[in-house]
Every structure is written in structure tokens, then in C-alpha cells.
Amino acid sequence: MKRKIFCLLALIVSLTIFQGCATLFGPKLHPLSTSSDPAGAEVYVNGFKMGVTPIQLNLKADKSYTIEFRKEGYQSVTRVVNTKVGAGWVVLDVLGGLIPVIIDAATGAWNKLDQDAVNAALEKQQ
């Protein structure tokens, strides 16, 4: 019985140690609010229609996105949202050792979006 408990505890400790902080505790999706002036513009993310402004998108932070705003009678506006490394996760990983750093860096779990909101002022076509 003691051996089973020891093995179970060893397994739990191993799984915890061999994970990065951001992999364990970080959000999987990051919110990005979008709005436009005038409201009601179609929002396209990397070419896929996601909805109409105002809308909050939930995006993975391990890649960059091209956000395009389109509305009939207006010129379309394009914005780029990139990723950046969350410094807090890096510090926690370094304190945890080399393995958490490698895991979070490889998975991109310590990345976050470089913006929380994207706004577009659309101009009328002439």
C-alpha cells in the first residue's frame, strides 16, 4: 500500500516538475476586443470572417494575426496583432529550472498578444 502511494506521489511530482508554469497555469485563449467607427464592420481574422464589430475574439497567442475590417461603402482597414513573451512566465520558469523554460518556449505557452484591443476608423470610399 505504501509503495502504491509513493508511486502515485512520485508521478504527480514528476508531471508537475516537467511542465512549464505557463503550460500549467496560463490561459489557452487570449481575449481581443475589436471595434470600428462606424460600428457594424465585418471582422476577418487571417481571411476568415469572425463576426461584426463590436466583437470580442478569443485567439491563441502562439501566432500573429491579420485583422481586417470591411464595410460596404468604406475602405477596408487592416491591422496586425503580434505575439510577445510574457516576462512573468519567463521569470517563473527560470526559477523552476531548465526544463520548464524549454517546455514553455517550445509550446509557446508563455506568449501573449501584444494588444488587448484593435480599433479601426473606416473612411468612406469616394
Backbone as a printed PyTorch tensor [residue, N CA C, xyz], in Angstrom:
tensor([[[  0.8240,  -1.1950,   0.0000],
         [  0.0000,   0.0000,   0.0000],
         [  0.8630,   1.2530,   0.0000]],

        [[  1.9100,   1.2770,   0.8480],
         [  2.8010,   2.4280,   0.9100],
         [  3.5170,   2.6350,  -0.4190]],

        [[  3.8430,   1.5370,  -1.0690],
         [  4.5410,   1.6330,  -2.3530],
         [  3.6370,   2.2620,  -3.4130]],

        [[  2.3670,   1.9110,  -3.4230],
         [  1.4220,   2.4880,  -4.3890],
         [  1.2690,   3.9940,  -4.1600]],

        [[  1.1690,   4.3850,  -2.9060],
         [  1.0380,   5.8090,  -2.5820],
         [  2.2990,   6.5530,  -2.9980]],

        [[  3.4600,   5.9600,  -2.7170],
         [  4.7210,   6.5840,  -3.1020],
         [  4.8070,   6.7430,  -4.6230]],

        [[  4.4380,   5.7050,  -5.3510],
         [  4.4750,   5.7660,  -6.8150],
         [  3.5240,   6.8370,  -7.3530]],

        [[  2.3560,   6.9250,  -6.7590],
         [  1.3830,   7.9280,  -7.1790],
         [  1.9110,   9.3360,  -6.9110]],

        [[  2.4660,   9.5550,  -5.7400],
         [  3.0420,  10.8590,  -5.4120],
         [  4.2150,  11.1920,  -6.3220]],

        [[  5.0580,  10.2100,  -6.6050],
         [  6.1960,  10.4220,  -7.4990],
         [  5.7120,  10.8050,  -8.9020]],

        [[  4.6500,  10.1850,  -9.3590],
         [  4.0910,  10.5040, -10.6740],
         [  3.5500,  11.9290, -10.7030]],

        [[  2.8200,  12.3150,  -9.6800],
         [  2.2580,  13.6750,  -9.6090],
         [  3.3730,  14.7210,  -9.5630]],

        [[  4.3940,  14.4820,  -8.7560],
         [  5.5170,  15.4150,  -8.6640],
         [  6.2460,  15.4990, -10.0020]],

        [[  6.4500,  14.3760, -10.6600],
         [  7.1330,  14.3620, -11.9540],
         [  6.3650,  15.1570, -12.9960]],

        [[  5.0660,  14.9680, -13.0510],
         [  4.2530,  15.6980, -14.0270],
         [  4.2740,  17.1930, -13.7620]],

        [[  4.3000,  17.5610, -12.5040],
         [  4.3330,  18.9770, -12.1510],
         [  5.6890,  19.5890, -12.4600]],

        [[  6.7500,  18.8860, -12.1530],
         [  8.1040,  19.4030, -12.3800],
         [  8.3960,  19.5310, -13.8670]],

        [[  7.9570,  18.5790, -14.6510],
         [  8.2880,  18.5680, -16.0670],
         [  7.2790,  19.3160, -16.9220]],

        [[  6.6580,  20.3190, -16.3440],
         [  5.7790,  21.2330, -17.0670],
         [  6.2640,  22.6430, -16.7990]],

        [[  6.0030,  23.5240, -17.7450],
         [  6.3240,  24.9200, -17.5240],
         [  5.1760,  25.5990, -16.7940]],

        [[  5.4750,  26.6990, -16.1410],
         [  4.4440,  27.4330, -15.4010],
         [  3.3220,  27.8900, -16.3290]],

        [[  3.6780,  28.4560, -17.4750],
         [  2.6570,  28.9430, -18.4090],
         [  1.8540,  27.7940, -18.9950]],

        [[  2.4790,  26.6530, -19.2150],
         [  1.7620,  25.4910, -19.7350],
         [  0.7140,  25.0260, -18.7250]],

        [[  1.0610,  25.0610, -17.4560],
         [  0.1410,  24.6060, -16.4140],
         [ -0.9310,  25.6370, -16.0830]],

        [[ -0.5390,  26.9030, -15.9440],
         [ -1.4410,  27.8970, -15.3780],
         [ -1.8730,  29.0010, -16.3410]],

        [[ -1.2210,  29.1150, -17.4760],
         [ -1.5290,  30.1930, -18.4150],
         [ -2.8220,  29.9440, -19.1800]],

        [[ -3.4580,  31.0360, -19.6510],
         [ -4.6870,  30.8740, -20.4280],
         [ -4.3810,  30.2740, -21.8000]],

        [[ -5.2920,  29.4640, -22.2870],
         [ -5.1130,  28.8510, -23.6080],
         [ -5.5410,  29.8160, -24.7190]],

        [[ -6.5450,  30.6480, -24.4250],
         [ -7.0270,  31.6400, -25.3800],
         [ -6.9250,  33.0230, -24.7470]],

        [[ -6.6360,  34.0160, -25.5690],
         [ -6.4830,  35.3860, -25.0930],
         [ -7.5490,  36.2540, -25.7320]],

        [[ -8.2420,  37.0880, -24.9390],
         [ -9.2950,  37.9370, -25.4910],
         [ -8.7180,  39.1170, -26.2630]],

        [[ -9.3620,  39.4590, -27.3750],
         [ -9.0030,  40.6230, -28.1740],
         [-10.2970,  41.3270, -28.5640]],

        [[-10.4950,  42.5270, -28.0420],
         [-11.6970,  43.2990, -28.3520],
         [-11.4890,  44.0440, -29.6570]],

        [[-12.5010,  44.0590, -30.5040],
         [-12.4330,  44.8110, -31.7550],
         [-13.6140,  45.7590, -31.8350]],

        [[-13.3500,  46.9330, -32.3940],
         [-14.4150,  47.9060, -32.6140],
         [-14.0810,  48.7180, -33.8500]],

        [[-15.0910,  49.3780, -34.3890],
         [-14.8770,  50.2050, -35.5690],
         [-15.7640,  51.4310, -35.5000]],

        [[-15.3570,  52.4450, -36.2370],
         [-16.1630,  53.6430, -36.3890],
         [-16.3510,  53.8590, -37.8770]],

        [[-17.5250,  53.6350, -38.4220],
         [-18.7770,  53.2820, -37.7640],
         [-18.8130,  51.8050, -37.3670]],

        [[-19.6760,  51.5100, -36.3960],
         [-19.8390,  50.1210, -35.9420],
         [-20.4970,  49.3020, -37.0370]],

        [[-20.4310,  47.9970, -36.9040],
         [-21.0780,  47.1010, -37.8580],
         [-20.1770,  46.6540, -38.9880]],

        [[-18.8770,  46.8520, -38.8480],
         [-17.9410,  46.3810, -39.8680],
         [-17.6990,  44.8870, -39.6830]],

        [[-17.5430,  44.1850, -40.7880],
         [-17.2240,  42.7590, -40.7310],
         [-15.7610,  42.6050, -40.3240]],

        [[-15.4960,  41.6530, -39.4490],
         [-14.1380,  41.4100, -38.9570],
         [-13.6380,  40.0950, -39.5350]],

        [[-12.4950,  40.1590, -40.2150],
         [-11.8630,  38.9730, -40.7760],
         [-10.5190,  38.7670, -40.0810]],

        [[-10.2880,  37.5530, -39.6250],
         [ -9.0260,  37.2010, -38.9830],
         [ -8.3220,  36.1930, -39.8750]],

        [[ -7.1680,  36.5920, -40.3870],
         [ -6.3950,  35.7570, -41.3260],
         [ -7.2730,  35.2610, -42.4790]],

        [[ -8.1870,  36.1220, -42.9350],
         [ -9.0280,  35.8000, -44.0820],
         [-10.3440,  35.1340, -43.7590]],

        [[-10.5910,  34.7960, -42.5060],
         [-11.8320,  34.1290, -42.1120],
         [-12.7450,  35.1020, -41.3780]],

        [[-14.0020,  35.1720, -41.8100],
         [-14.9500,  36.0810, -41.1750],
         [-15.2570,  35.5690, -39.7660]],

        [[-15.1150,  36.4960, -38.7980],
         [-15.3310,  36.1330, -37.3990],
         [-16.5630,  36.7840, -36.8010]],

        [[-17.1080,  37.8030, -37.4620],
         [-18.2860,  38.4820, -36.9340],
         [-18.3040,  39.9330, -37.3410]],

        [[-19.0960,  40.7100, -36.5980],
         [-19.3100,  42.1240, -36.8880],
         [-18.9670,  42.9270, -35.6330]],

        [[-18.3460,  44.0910, -35.8340],
         [-17.9660,  44.9290, -34.6870],
         [-19.1800,  45.5230, -34.0120]],

        [[-19.0940,  45.7240, -32.7100],
         [-18.0010,  45.3310, -31.8060],
         [-18.0790,  43.8420, -31.4740]],

        [[-16.9450,  43.2050, -31.3840],
         [-16.8910,  41.7770, -31.0750],
         [-15.6180,  41.4900, -30.2860]],

        [[-15.7050,  40.5540, -29.3700],
         [-14.5130,  40.0980, -28.6510],
         [-14.1160,  38.7430, -29.2010]],

        [[-12.8840,  38.6600, -29.6540],
         [-12.3480,  37.4160, -30.1980],
         [-11.5050,  36.7310, -29.1350]],

        [[-11.4700,  35.4270, -29.1650],
         [-10.5880,  34.6550, -28.2910],
         [ -9.5950,  33.9410, -29.1960]],

        [[ -8.3450,  34.3760, -29.1410],
         [ -7.3180,  33.8930, -30.0590],
         [ -6.1760,  33.2340, -29.2960]],

        [[ -5.5350,  32.2780, -29.9400],
         [ -4.3320,  31.6760, -29.3760],
         [ -3.1990,  32.6830, -29.5290]],

        [[ -2.3280,  32.7220, -28.5660],
         [ -1.2510,  33.7130, -28.5820],
         [  0.0590,  33.1650, -29.1260]],

        [[  0.0270,  32.0110, -29.7750],
         [  1.2760,  31.4560, -30.2860],
         [  1.5290,  31.8150, -31.7450]],

        [[  0.7100,  32.7230, -32.3150],
         [  0.9570,  33.1760, -33.6850],
         [  0.4000,  34.5800, -33.8770]],

        [[  0.8230,  35.2140, -34.9610],
         [  0.3680,  36.5550, -35.2890],
         [ -0.9040,  36.4790, -36.1280]],

        [[ -1.6650,  37.5670, -36.1140],
         [ -2.9330,  37.6200, -36.8320],
         [ -3.0380,  38.9030, -37.6490]],

        [[ -3.6820,  38.7890, -38.8060],
         [ -4.0380,  39.9460, -39.6090],
         [ -5.5340,  40.1400, -39.4380]],

        [[ -5.9180,  41.2940, -38.9010],
         [ -7.3190,  41.6160, -38.6530],
         [ -7.7490,  42.6320, -39.7080]],

        [[ -8.7990,  42.3030, -40.4510],
         [ -9.2920,  43.2120, -41.4870],
         [-10.7350,  43.6070, -41.1710]],

        [[-11.0100,  44.9000, -41.2990],
         [-12.3430,  45.4510, -41.0790],
         [-12.9060,  45.8650, -42.4320]],

        [[-14.0950,  45.3670, -42.7700],
         [-14.7370,  45.6830, -44.0460],
         [-16.1730,  46.1280, -43.8200]],

        [[-16.5600,  47.1710, -44.5380],
         [-17.9460,  47.6260, -44.5120],
         [-18.2530,  48.2320, -45.8740]],

        [[-19.4110,  47.8890, -46.3890],
         [-19.7910,  48.3700, -47.7070],
         [-19.8390,  49.8930, -47.7170]],

        [[-19.2190,  50.4850, -48.7460],
         [-19.1680,  51.9320, -48.8750],
         [-17.9730,  52.5590, -48.1790]],

        [[-17.1430,  51.7340, -47.5110],
         [-15.9780,  52.2330, -46.7770],
         [-14.7300,  51.4870, -47.2400]],

        [[-13.6010,  52.1510, -47.1150],
         [-12.3290,  51.4900, -47.4130],
         [-12.0060,  50.5190, -46.2810]],

        [[-11.5110,  49.3540, -46.6500],
         [-11.1730,  48.3740, -45.6070],
         [ -9.9030,  48.8090, -44.8780]],

        [[ -9.8130,  48.3870, -43.6370],
         [ -8.6600,  48.7110, -42.7870],
         [ -8.0770,  47.4010, -42.2710]],

        [[ -6.7570,  47.3040, -42.3240],
         [ -6.0690,  46.1000, -41.8620],
         [ -5.1540,  46.4440, -40.6950]],

        [[ -5.1950,  45.6110, -39.6770],
         [ -4.3220,  45.7460, -38.5080],
         [ -3.6210,  44.4040, -38.2870]],

        [[ -2.4240,  44.4580, -37.7240],
         [ -1.6680,  43.2420, -37.4200],
         [ -1.5060,  43.1420, -35.9060]],

        [[ -1.8010,  41.9680, -35.3780],
         [ -1.6150,  41.6850, -33.9550],
         [ -0.5330,  40.6120, -33.8590]],

        [[  0.5280,  40.9420, -33.1450],
         [  1.6540,  40.0250, -32.9930],
         [  1.6610,  39.4100, -31.5980]],

        [[  2.6100,  38.5530, -31.3820],
         [  2.7830,  37.9440, -30.0630],
         [  4.0000,  38.5440, -29.3860]],

        [[  4.0090,  38.4400, -28.0790],
         [  5.1840,  38.8140, -27.3100],
         [  5.2910,  37.8540, -26.1410]],

        [[  6.4750,  37.7680, -25.5990],
         [  6.7210,  36.8510, -24.4870],
         [  6.3210,  37.5390, -23.1920]],

        [[  5.5310,  36.8250, -22.3920],
         [  5.1540,  37.3320, -21.0780],
         [  6.3170,  37.1870, -20.1160]],

        [[  6.8910,  38.3020, -19.7050],
         [  8.0960,  38.2760, -18.8670],
         [  7.8710,  37.5530, -17.5410]],

        [[  6.6730,  37.6550, -16.9910],
         [  6.3890,  36.9840, -15.7190],
         [  6.5360,  35.4780, -15.8160]],

        [[  6.0710,  34.9050, -16.9420],
         [  6.2080,  33.4540, -17.1250],
         [  7.6780,  33.0560, -17.2380]],

        [[  8.4600,  33.8670, -17.9230],
         [  9.8790,  33.5510, -18.0850],
         [ 10.5680,  33.5150, -16.7250]],

        [[ 10.2820,  34.5030, -15.8830],
         [ 10.8940,  34.5490, -14.5530],
         [ 10.5100,  33.3120, -13.7430]],

        [[  9.2230,  32.9610, -13.7600],
         [  8.7900,  31.7770, -13.0080],
         [  9.4300,  30.5030, -13.5470]],

        [[  9.5540,  30.4080, -14.8770],
         [ 10.1800,  29.2230, -15.4650],
         [ 11.6540,  29.1290, -15.0900]],

        [[ 12.3540,  30.2440, -15.1230],
         [ 13.7790,  30.2400, -14.7680],
         [ 13.9530,  29.8040, -13.3220]],

        [[ 13.0770,  30.2660, -12.4460],
         [ 13.1410,  29.8360, -11.0500],
         [ 12.8600,  28.3420, -10.9090]],

        [[ 12.0600,  27.8060, -11.8390],
         [ 11.7200,  26.3850, -11.7940],
         [ 12.7750,  25.4820, -12.3870]],

        [[ 13.7200,  26.0470, -13.1330],
         [ 14.7790,  25.2370, -13.7280],
         [ 14.7370,  25.2590, -15.2410]],

        [[ 15.6210,  24.4910, -15.8450],
         [ 15.7840,  24.4850, -17.2920],
         [ 14.6140,  23.8230, -18.0260]],

        [[ 14.0780,  22.7640, -17.4850],
         [ 13.0180,  22.0230, -18.1760],
         [ 11.7550,  22.8680, -18.3820]],

        [[ 11.2580,  23.6030, -17.3790],
         [ 10.0980,  24.4560, -17.6310],
         [ 10.3610,  25.5130, -18.7080]],

        [[ 11.5730,  26.0570, -18.7440],
         [ 11.9220,  27.0460, -19.7710],
         [ 11.8130,  26.4140, -21.1500]],

        [[ 12.3690,  25.2340, -21.3030],
         [ 12.3410,  24.5470, -22.5950],
         [ 10.8990,  24.2290, -23.0070]],

        [[ 10.1100,  23.7360, -22.0820],
         [  8.7280,  23.3520, -22.3980],
         [  7.8990,  24.5650, -22.8050]],

        [[  7.9290,  25.6430, -22.0260],
         [  7.1280,  26.8200, -22.3550],
         [  7.6190,  27.5030, -23.6270]],

        [[  8.9230,  27.5100, -23.8500],
         [  9.4500,  28.0960, -25.0800],
         [  9.0370,  27.2750, -26.2940]],

        [[  9.1050,  25.9570, -26.1770],
         [  8.7580,  25.0840, -27.3030],
         [  7.2620,  25.1050, -27.6240]],

        [[  6.4290,  25.1790, -26.6020],
         [  4.9840,  25.1610, -26.8240],
         [  4.4210,  26.5480, -27.1120]],

        [[  5.1820,  27.5910, -26.8180],
         [  4.6820,  28.9500, -26.9890],
         [  3.7010,  29.3590, -25.9140]],

        [[  3.6460,  28.6000, -24.8340],
         [  2.6670,  28.8670, -23.7790],
         [  2.9180,  30.1850, -23.0590]],

        [[  4.1440,  30.6810, -23.0840],
         [  4.4180,  31.9300, -22.3790],
         [  4.1910,  33.1540, -23.2570]],

        [[  3.7060,  32.9520, -24.4850],
         [  3.3930,  34.0760, -25.3620],
         [  2.0530,  34.6940, -24.9980]],

        [[  1.8980,  35.9670, -25.3440],
         [  0.6130,  36.6360, -25.2290],
         [  0.4990,  37.6150, -26.3850]],

        [[ -0.7120,  38.0820, -26.6420],
         [ -0.9210,  39.0320, -27.7230],
         [ -0.3450,  40.3780, -27.3190]],

        [[  0.1840,  41.1150, -28.3020],
         [  0.7860,  42.4070, -27.9780],
         [ -0.2490,  43.5230, -27.8320]],

        [[ -1.5320,  43.2050, -28.0300],
         [ -2.6060,  44.1780, -27.8730],
         [ -3.7980,  43.5050, -27.2100]],

        [[ -4.5790,  44.2920, -26.4760],
         [ -5.8220,  43.7890, -25.8900],
         [ -7.0330,  44.2050, -26.7150]],

        [[ -6.8500,  45.2290, -27.5500],
         [ -7.9620,  45.7530, -28.3440],
         [ -7.4360,  46.2750, -29.6720]],

        [[ -8.2780,  46.1480, -30.7040],
         [ -7.9610,  46.6740, -32.0240],
         [ -9.1480,  47.5210, -32.4620]],

        [[ -8.8580,  48.7590, -32.8370],
         [ -9.8990,  49.6840, -33.2800],
         [ -9.5870,  50.1450, -34.6920]],

        [[-10.6150,  50.4180, -35.4720],
         [-10.4320,  50.8830, -36.8400],
         [-11.3890,  52.0040, -37.1480]],

        [[-10.8760,  53.0940, -37.6950],
         [-11.7140,  54.1910, -38.1730],
         [-11.8120,  54.0390, -39.6900]],

        [[-12.9890,  53.6740, -40.1580],
         [-13.1930,  53.4260, -41.5810],
         [-13.5360,  54.7410, -42.2990]],

        [[-12.9310,  54.9360, -43.4810],
         [-13.1920,  56.1400, -44.2670],
         [-14.0980,  55.7830, -45.4430]],

        [[-15.0180,  56.6950, -45.7680],
         [-15.9370,  56.4690, -46.8850],
         [-15.1550,  56.4230, -48.1890]],

        [[-15.5880,  55.5270, -49.0800],
         [-14.9990,  55.4610, -50.4030],
         [-15.4710,  56.6520, -51.2210]],

        [[-14.6490,  57.0720, -52.1440],
         [-15.0320,  58.2260, -52.9670],
         [-15.5250,  57.8100, -54.3140]]])
